[in-house]
Structures are given as C-alpha cells and as structure tokens.
Amino acid sequence: MITVETVCTLIAKKLGKKAADLTLDADTAFDSVGLSSLQIADIVYTIEDDAEVELDPSQAASVKTVGDLVNLIETTRAAGATT
C-alpha cells in the first residue's frame, strides 16, 4: 500500500538536504518544494512500480499534491487497473 508517508519519503530523497527545512504531508504541492518535472515523473514511476499499478498519464500529469497522488493510486487500484 502506498501511503502519504511513502510519497513524502521519496520526495525527501529527491530533495536531499533541502528536505530538512520542509514539512511534507498530504497537502504538500509538488511544485512548492522545488521538484523539477523530471523528479516528479521519477517519483510517479517509482510509486507505480512499488504499487504495481499503471496510472493514466493524463491523470498522473494533473496530480498537484502528495494526497492527490495517493488518491489516484488508490482509485486506480479500486478500478482494477493493475499491471
């Protein structure tokens, strides 16, 4: 199961030392923490692999917060769109 904490951990790894000054939670917007679009895509791909789901690319591109991403994964799983 992918949780908010899982996503926040991945963000912290991508940000390195910059993450120490941030509070990461479900309301954290990806663009507010300084992630590039490539870093965001890498996080999404990692989570897809970990959760064994394949997200719709247009829906994944519209994700703005950590909570949005977790909700999209859970909705995708519930719809039976697993890989």
Backbone atoms as SQL, in Angstrom:
CREATE TABLE atoms (id INTEGER PRIMARY KEY, chain TEXT, resi INTEGER, resn TEXT, atom TEXT, x REAL, y REAL, z REAL);
INSERT INTO atoms VALUES
  (1, 'A', 1, 'MET', 'N', 0.836, -1.189, 0.000),
  (2, 'A', 1, 'MET', 'CA', 0.000, 0.000, 0.000),
  (3, 'A', 1, 'MET', 'C', 0.876, 1.246, 0.000),
  (4, 'A', 2, 'ILE', 'N', 0.538, 2.165, -0.850),
  (5, 'A', 2, 'ILE', 'CA', 1.263, 3.434, -0.919),
  (6, 'A', 2, 'ILE', 'C', 0.562, 4.429, 0.000),
  (7, 'A', 3, 'THR', 'N', 1.329, 5.020, 0.890),
  (8, 'A', 3, 'THR', 'CA', 0.775, 5.987, 1.836),
  (9, 'A', 3, 'THR', 'C', 1.378, 7.370, 1.586),
  (10, 'A', 4, 'VAL', 'N', 0.811, 8.344, 2.259),
  (11, 'A', 4, 'VAL', 'CA', 1.358, 9.696, 2.197),
  (12, 'A', 4, 'VAL', 'C', 2.813, 9.678, 2.666),
  (13, 'A', 5, 'GLU', 'N', 3.089, 8.904, 3.708),
  (14, 'A', 5, 'GLU', 'CA', 4.455, 8.824, 4.240),
  (15, 'A', 5, 'GLU', 'C', 5.423, 8.262, 3.207),
  (16, 'A', 6, 'THR', 'N', 4.969, 7.271, 2.434),
  (17, 'A', 6, 'THR', 'CA', 5.811, 6.679, 1.389),
  (18, 'A', 6, 'THR', 'C', 6.202, 7.733, 0.364),
  (19, 'A', 7, 'VAL', 'N', 5.213, 8.502, -0.088),
  (20, 'A', 7, 'VAL', 'CA', 5.468, 9.540, -1.093),
  (21, 'A', 7, 'VAL', 'C', 6.372, 10.622, -0.509),
  (22, 'A', 8, 'CYS', 'N', 6.124, 11.020, 0.724),
  (23, 'A', 8, 'CYS', 'CA', 6.956, 12.045, 1.363),
  (24, 'A', 8, 'CYS', 'C', 8.401, 11.590, 1.501),
  (25, 'A', 9, 'THR', 'N', 8.611, 10.317, 1.790),
  (26, 'A', 9, 'THR', 'CA', 9.961, 9.766, 1.882),
  (27, 'A', 9, 'THR', 'C', 10.669, 9.857, 0.533),
  (28, 'A', 10, 'LEU', 'N', 9.951, 9.530, -0.545),
  (29, 'A', 10, 'LEU', 'CA', 10.549, 9.629, -1.884),
  (30, 'A', 10, 'LEU', 'C', 10.890, 11.074, -2.226),
  (31, 'A', 11, 'ILE', 'N', 10.021, 12.005, -1.864),
  (32, 'A', 11, 'ILE', 'CA', 10.291, 13.425, -2.113),
  (33, 'A', 11, 'ILE', 'C', 11.537, 13.850, -1.343),
  (34, 'A', 12, 'ALA', 'N', 11.619, 13.459, -0.090),
  (35, 'A', 12, 'ALA', 'CA', 12.776, 13.833, 0.727),
  (36, 'A', 12, 'ALA', 'C', 14.072, 13.300, 0.125),
  (37, 'A', 13, 'LYS', 'N', 14.032, 12.078, -0.407),
  (38, 'A', 13, 'LYS', 'CA', 15.224, 11.514, -1.054),
  (39, 'A', 13, 'LYS', 'C', 15.622, 12.336, -2.272),
  (40, 'A', 14, 'LYS', 'N', 14.627, 12.762, -3.057),
  (41, 'A', 14, 'LYS', 'CA', 14.918, 13.552, -4.261),
  (42, 'A', 14, 'LYS', 'C', 15.483, 14.926, -3.896),
  (43, 'A', 15, 'LEU', 'N', 14.975, 15.505, -2.816),
  (44, 'A', 15, 'LEU', 'CA', 15.397, 16.851, -2.434),
  (45, 'A', 15, 'LEU', 'C', 16.703, 16.876, -1.653),
  (46, 'A', 16, 'GLY', 'N', 17.060, 15.748, -1.056),
  (47, 'A', 16, 'GLY', 'CA', 18.295, 15.703, -0.278),
  (48, 'A', 16, 'GLY', 'C', 18.250, 16.627, 0.919),
  (49, 'A', 17, 'LYS', 'N', 19.292, 17.420, 1.108),
  (50, 'A', 17, 'LYS', 'CA', 19.402, 18.291, 2.280),
  (51, 'A', 17, 'LYS', 'C', 18.320, 19.359, 2.323),
  (52, 'A', 18, 'LYS', 'N', 17.791, 19.750, 1.160),
  (53, 'A', 18, 'LYS', 'CA', 16.744, 20.773, 1.122),
  (54, 'A', 18, 'LYS', 'C', 15.482, 20.324, 1.858),
  (55, 'A', 19, 'ALA', 'N', 15.271, 19.027, 1.978),
  (56, 'A', 19, 'ALA', 'CA', 14.062, 18.497, 2.614),
  (57, 'A', 19, 'ALA', 'C', 14.041, 18.763, 4.117),
  (58, 'A', 20, 'ALA', 'N', 15.188, 18.993, 4.712),
  (59, 'A', 20, 'ALA', 'CA', 15.259, 19.206, 6.161),
  (60, 'A', 20, 'ALA', 'C', 14.464, 20.428, 6.598),
  (61, 'A', 21, 'ASP', 'N', 14.337, 21.411, 5.723),
  (62, 'A', 21, 'ASP', 'CA', 13.626, 22.649, 6.058),
  (63, 'A', 21, 'ASP', 'C', 12.143, 22.600, 5.713),
  (64, 'A', 22, 'LEU', 'N', 11.668, 21.468, 5.212),
  (65, 'A', 22, 'LEU', 'CA', 10.291, 21.377, 4.749),
  (66, 'A', 22, 'LEU', 'C', 9.441, 20.479, 5.631),
  (67, 'A', 23, 'THR', 'N', 8.167, 20.781, 5.681),
  (68, 'A', 23, 'THR', 'CA', 7.194, 19.904, 6.315),
  (69, 'A', 23, 'THR', 'C', 6.416, 19.252, 5.180),
  (70, 'A', 24, 'LEU', 'N', 6.578, 17.956, 5.031),
  (71, 'A', 24, 'LEU', 'CA', 5.927, 17.233, 3.952),
  (72, 'A', 24, 'LEU', 'C', 4.716, 16.481, 4.497),
  (73, 'A', 25, 'ASP', 'N', 3.563, 16.673, 3.840),
  (74, 'A', 25, 'ASP', 'CA', 2.352, 15.970, 4.239),
  (75, 'A', 25, 'ASP', 'C', 1.426, 15.841, 3.030),
  (76, 'A', 26, 'ALA', 'N', 0.197, 15.408, 3.255),
  (77, 'A', 26, 'ALA', 'CA', -0.743, 15.167, 2.151),
  (78, 'A', 26, 'ALA', 'C', -1.043, 16.429, 1.355),
  (79, 'A', 27, 'ASP', 'N', -0.941, 17.585, 1.995),
  (80, 'A', 27, 'ASP', 'CA', -1.256, 18.852, 1.321),
  (81, 'A', 27, 'ASP', 'C', -0.063, 19.466, 0.602),
  (82, 'A', 28, 'THR', 'N', 1.094, 18.822, 0.677),
  (83, 'A', 28, 'THR', 'CA', 2.293, 19.353, 0.039),
  (84, 'A', 28, 'THR', 'C', 2.134, 19.319, -1.485),
  (85, 'A', 29, 'ALA', 'N', 2.264, 20.488, -2.096),
  (86, 'A', 29, 'ALA', 'CA', 2.221, 20.581, -3.553),
  (87, 'A', 29, 'ALA', 'C', 3.615, 20.297, -4.095),
  (88, 'A', 30, 'PHE', 'N', 3.672, 19.461, -5.124),
  (89, 'A', 30, 'PHE', 'CA', 4.969, 19.080, -5.689),
  (90, 'A', 30, 'PHE', 'C', 5.764, 20.294, -6.152),
  (91, 'A', 31, 'ASP', 'N', 5.100, 21.257, -6.794),
  (92, 'A', 31, 'ASP', 'CA', 5.830, 22.418, -7.306),
  (93, 'A', 31, 'ASP', 'C', 6.275, 23.370, -6.198),
  (94, 'A', 32, 'SER', 'N', 5.684, 23.258, -5.000),
  (95, 'A', 32, 'SER', 'CA', 6.063, 24.164, -3.910),
  (96, 'A', 32, 'SER', 'C', 7.357, 23.754, -3.213),
  (97, 'A', 33, 'VAL', 'N', 7.811, 22.547, -3.444),
  (98, 'A', 33, 'VAL', 'CA', 9.024, 22.076, -2.757),
  (99, 'A', 33, 'VAL', 'C', 10.260, 22.101, -3.654),
  (100, 'A', 34, 'GLY', 'N', 10.095, 22.583, -4.867),
  (101, 'A', 34, 'GLY', 'CA', 11.244, 22.729, -5.742),
  (102, 'A', 34, 'GLY', 'C', 11.595, 21.517, -6.571),
  (103, 'A', 35, 'LEU', 'N', 10.656, 20.602, -6.754),
  (104, 'A', 35, 'LEU', 'CA', 10.914, 19.440, -7.605),
  (105, 'A', 35, 'LEU', 'C', 10.766, 19.814, -9.071),
  (106, 'A', 36, 'SER', 'N', 11.660, 19.325, -9.888),
  (107, 'A', 36, 'SER', 'CA', 11.534, 19.526, -11.329),
  (108, 'A', 36, 'SER', 'C', 10.496, 18.547, -11.869),
  (109, 'A', 37, 'SER', 'N', 10.032, 18.782, -13.066),
  (110, 'A', 37, 'SER', 'CA', 9.048, 17.872, -13.662),
  (111, 'A', 37, 'SER', 'C', 9.653, 16.479, -13.834),
  (112, 'A', 38, 'LEU', 'N', 10.939, 16.400, -14.093),
  (113, 'A', 38, 'LEU', 'CA', 11.615, 15.105, -14.214),
  (114, 'A', 38, 'LEU', 'C', 11.637, 14.370, -12.873),
  (115, 'A', 39, 'GLN', 'N', 11.900, 15.088, -11.794),
  (116, 'A', 39, 'GLN', 'CA', 11.897, 14.473, -10.469),
  (117, 'A', 39, 'GLN', 'C', 10.496, 13.985, -10.091),
  (118, 'A', 40, 'ILE', 'N', 9.474, 14.766, -10.423),
  (119, 'A', 40, 'ILE', 'CA', 8.097, 14.365, -10.143),
  (120, 'A', 40, 'ILE', 'C', 7.757, 13.103, -10.930),
  (121, 'A', 41, 'ALA', 'N', 8.131, 13.087, -12.204),
  (122, 'A', 41, 'ALA', 'CA', 7.867, 11.905, -13.032),
  (123, 'A', 41, 'ALA', 'C', 8.580, 10.676, -12.461),
  (124, 'A', 42, 'ASP', 'N', 9.792, 10.849, -11.992),
  (125, 'A', 42, 'ASP', 'CA', 10.544, 9.735, -11.410),
  (126, 'A', 42, 'ASP', 'C', 9.845, 9.200, -10.160),
  (127, 'A', 43, 'ILE', 'N', 9.315, 10.092, -9.340),
  (128, 'A', 43, 'ILE', 'CA', 8.569, 9.678, -8.150),
  (129, 'A', 43, 'ILE', 'C', 7.329, 8.885, -8.560),
  (130, 'A', 44, 'VAL', 'N', 6.599, 9.384, -9.555),
  (131, 'A', 44, 'VAL', 'CA', 5.391, 8.693, -10.023),
  (132, 'A', 44, 'VAL', 'C', 5.742, 7.308, -10.555),
  (133, 'A', 45, 'TYR', 'N', 6.798, 7.196, -11.356),
  (134, 'A', 45, 'TYR', 'CA', 7.202, 5.894, -11.910),
  (135, 'A', 45, 'TYR', 'C', 7.619, 4.929, -10.804),
  (136, 'A', 46, 'THR', 'N', 8.337, 5.431, -9.820),
  (137, 'A', 46, 'THR', 'CA', 8.763, 4.590, -8.696),
  (138, 'A', 46, 'THR', 'C', 7.548, 4.063, -7.950),
  (139, 'A', 47, 'ILE', 'N', 6.592, 4.923, -7.718),
  (140, 'A', 47, 'ILE', 'CA', 5.388, 4.512, -6.994),
  (141, 'A', 47, 'ILE', 'C', 4.570, 3.523, -7.818),
  (142, 'A', 48, 'GLU', 'N', 4.490, 3.746, -9.128),
  (143, 'A', 48, 'GLU', 'CA', 3.786, 2.785, -9.985),
  (144, 'A', 48, 'GLU', 'C', 4.408, 1.394, -9.847),
  (145, 'A', 49, 'ASP', 'N', 5.727, 1.339, -9.868),
  (146, 'A', 49, 'ASP', 'CA', 6.421, 0.053, -9.719),
  (147, 'A', 49, 'ASP', 'C', 6.156, -0.557, -8.349),
  (148, 'A', 50, 'ASP', 'N', 6.284, 0.255, -7.307),
  (149, 'A', 50, 'ASP', 'CA', 6.092, -0.240, -5.938),
  (150, 'A', 50, 'ASP', 'C', 4.661, -0.711, -5.700),
  (151, 'A', 51, 'ALA', 'N', 3.702, 0.022, -6.237),
  (152, 'A', 51, 'ALA', 'CA', 2.289, -0.298, -6.007),
  (153, 'A', 51, 'ALA', 'C', 1.738, -1.278, -7.034),
  (154, 'A', 52, 'GLU', 'N', 2.554, -1.574, -8.040),
  (155, 'A', 52, 'GLU', 'CA', 2.144, -2.461, -9.130),
  (156, 'A', 52, 'GLU', 'C', 0.848, -1.994, -9.787),
  (157, 'A', 53, 'VAL', 'N', 0.814, -0.697, -10.101),
  (158, 'A', 53, 'VAL', 'CA', -0.304, -0.113, -10.836),
  (159, 'A', 53, 'VAL', 'C', 0.258, 0.687, -12.003),
  (160, 'A', 54, 'GLU', 'N', -0.583, 0.880, -12.993),
  (161, 'A', 54, 'GLU', 'CA', -0.207, 1.740, -14.108),
  (162, 'A', 54, 'GLU', 'C', -1.207, 2.881, -14.147),
  (163, 'A', 55, 'LEU', 'N', -0.707, 4.079, -13.880),
  (164, 'A', 55, 'LEU', 'CA', -1.568, 5.249, -13.836),
  (165, 'A', 55, 'LEU', 'C', -1.789, 5.798, -15.239),
  (166, 'A', 56, 'ASP', 'N', -2.969, 6.336, -15.457),
  (167, 'A', 56, 'ASP', 'CA', -3.255, 7.010, -16.715),
  (168, 'A', 56, 'ASP', 'C', -2.352, 8.245, -16.790),
  (169, 'A', 57, 'PRO', 'N', -1.560, 8.390, -17.861),
  (170, 'A', 57, 'PRO', 'CA', -0.609, 9.505, -17.931),
  (171, 'A', 57, 'PRO', 'C', -1.254, 10.886, -17.798),
  (172, 'A', 58, 'SER', 'N', -2.435, 11.073, -18.366),
  (173, 'A', 58, 'SER', 'CA', -3.071, 12.389, -18.265),
  (174, 'A', 58, 'SER', 'C', -3.528, 12.665, -16.838),
  (175, 'A', 59, 'GLN', 'N', -3.989, 11.622, -16.142),
  (176, 'A', 59, 'GLN', 'CA', -4.379, 11.804, -14.747),
  (177, 'A', 59, 'GLN', 'C', -3.154, 12.034, -13.877),
  (178, 'A', 60, 'ALA', 'N', -2.086, 11.302, -14.125),
  (179, 'A', 60, 'ALA', 'CA', -0.856, 11.469, -13.346),
  (180, 'A', 60, 'ALA', 'C', -0.278, 12.870, -13.539),
  (181, 'A', 61, 'ALA', 'N', -0.403, 13.405, -14.750),
  (182, 'A', 61, 'ALA', 'CA', 0.123, 14.740, -15.032),
  (183, 'A', 61, 'ALA', 'C', -0.668, 15.826, -14.306),
  (184, 'A', 62, 'SER', 'N', -1.913, 15.543, -13.946),
  (185, 'A', 62, 'SER', 'CA', -2.742, 16.545, -13.286),
  (186, 'A', 62, 'SER', 'C', -2.610, 16.518, -11.767),
  (187, 'A', 63, 'VAL', 'N', -1.846, 15.585, -11.240),
  (188, 'A', 63, 'VAL', 'CA', -1.649, 15.475, -9.800),
  (189, 'A', 63, 'VAL', 'C', -0.837, 16.673, -9.309),
  (190, 'A', 64, 'LYS', 'N', -1.344, 17.327, -8.276),
  (191, 'A', 64, 'LYS', 'CA', -0.673, 18.528, -7.760),
  (192, 'A', 64, 'LYS', 'C', -0.083, 18.351, -6.366),
  (193, 'A', 65, 'THR', 'N', -0.697, 17.474, -5.552),
  (194, 'A', 65, 'THR', 'CA', -0.230, 17.307, -4.170),
  (195, 'A', 65, 'THR', 'C', 0.063, 15.842, -3.877),
  (196, 'A', 66, 'VAL', 'N', 0.731, 15.620, -2.771),
  (197, 'A', 66, 'VAL', 'CA', 1.011, 14.256, -2.325),
  (198, 'A', 66, 'VAL', 'C', -0.294, 13.491, -2.144),
  (199, 'A', 67, 'GLY', 'N', -1.262, 14.115, -1.508),
  (200, 'A', 67, 'GLY', 'CA', -2.555, 13.478, -1.294),
  (201, 'A', 67, 'GLY', 'C', -3.251, 13.118, -2.591),
  (202, 'A', 68, 'ASP', 'N', -3.148, 14.007, -3.599),
  (203, 'A', 68, 'ASP', 'CA', -3.739, 13.722, -4.912),
  (204, 'A', 68, 'ASP', 'C', -3.143, 12.453, -5.511),
  (205, 'A', 69, 'LEU', 'N', -1.833, 12.305, -5.393),
  (206, 'A', 69, 'LEU', 'CA', -1.157, 11.134, -5.954),
  (207, 'A', 69, 'LEU', 'C', -1.594, 9.858, -5.243),
  (208, 'A', 70, 'VAL', 'N', -1.658, 9.894, -3.915),
  (209, 'A', 70, 'VAL', 'CA', -2.094, 8.723, -3.155),
  (210, 'A', 70, 'VAL', 'C', -3.532, 8.365, -3.523),
  (211, 'A', 71, 'ASN', 'N', -4.394, 9.372, -3.638),
  (212, 'A', 71, 'ASN', 'CA', -5.793, 9.119, -4.017),
  (213, 'A', 71, 'ASN', 'C', -5.898, 8.529, -5.418),
  (214, 'A', 72, 'LEU', 'N', -5.092, 9.020, -6.350),
  (215, 'A', 72, 'LEU', 'CA', -5.114, 8.490, -7.711),
  (216, 'A', 72, 'LEU', 'C', -4.690, 7.026, -7.727),
  (217, 'A', 73, 'ILE', 'N', -3.680, 6.693, -6.962),
  (218, 'A', 73, 'ILE', 'CA', -3.213, 5.301, -6.895),
  (219, 'A', 73, 'ILE', 'C', -4.323, 4.410, -6.335),
  (220, 'A', 74, 'GLU', 'N', -4.938, 4.837, -5.260),
  (221, 'A', 74, 'GLU', 'CA', -5.994, 4.036, -4.643),
  (222, 'A', 74, 'GLU', 'C', -7.211, 3.913, -5.557),
  (223, 'A', 75, 'THR', 'N', -7.567, 4.976, -6.265),
  (224, 'A', 75, 'THR', 'CA', -8.687, 4.937, -7.205),
  (225, 'A', 75, 'THR', 'C', -8.379, 4.003, -8.365),
  (226, 'A', 76, 'THR', 'N', -7.151, 4.060, -8.843),
  (227, 'A', 76, 'THR', 'CA', -6.725, 3.191, -9.955),
  (228, 'A', 76, 'THR', 'C', -6.769, 1.728, -9.523),
  (229, 'A', 77, 'ARG', 'N', -6.274, 1.465, -8.319),
  (230, 'A', 77, 'ARG', 'CA', -6.317, 0.099, -7.787),
  (231, 'A', 77, 'ARG', 'C', -7.754, -0.390, -7.656),
  (232, 'A', 78, 'ALA', 'N', -8.622, 0.459, -7.122),
  (233, 'A', 78, 'ALA', 'CA', -10.019, 0.082, -6.908),
  (234, 'A', 78, 'ALA', 'C', -10.732, -0.218, -8.223),
  (235, 'A', 79, 'ALA', 'N', -10.296, 0.457, -9.282),
  (236, 'A', 79, 'ALA', 'CA', -10.900, 0.241, -10.602),
  (237, 'A', 79, 'ALA', 'C', -10.364, -1.029, -11.253),
  (238, 'A', 80, 'GLY', 'N', -9.377, -1.638, -10.626),
  (239, 'A', 80, 'GLY', 'CA', -8.819, -2.889, -11.161),
  (240, 'A', 80, 'GLY', 'C', -7.815, -2.698, -12.271),
  (241, 'A', 81, 'ALA', 'N', -7.236, -1.517, -12.348),
  (242, 'A', 81, 'ALA', 'CA', -6.275, -1.226, -13.411),
  (243, 'A', 81, 'ALA', 'C', -4.867, -1.548, -12.965),
  (244, 'A', 82, 'THR', 'N', -4.639, -2.769, -12.515),
  (245, 'A', 82, 'THR', 'CA', -3.304, -3.166, -12.078),
  (246, 'A', 82, 'THR', 'C', -2.531, -3.756, -13.243),
  (247, 'A', 83, 'THR', 'N', -1.224, -3.736, -13.100),
  (248, 'A', 83, 'THR', 'CA', -0.362, -4.295, -14.148),
  (249, 'A', 83, 'THR', 'C', -0.081, -5.743, -13.884);
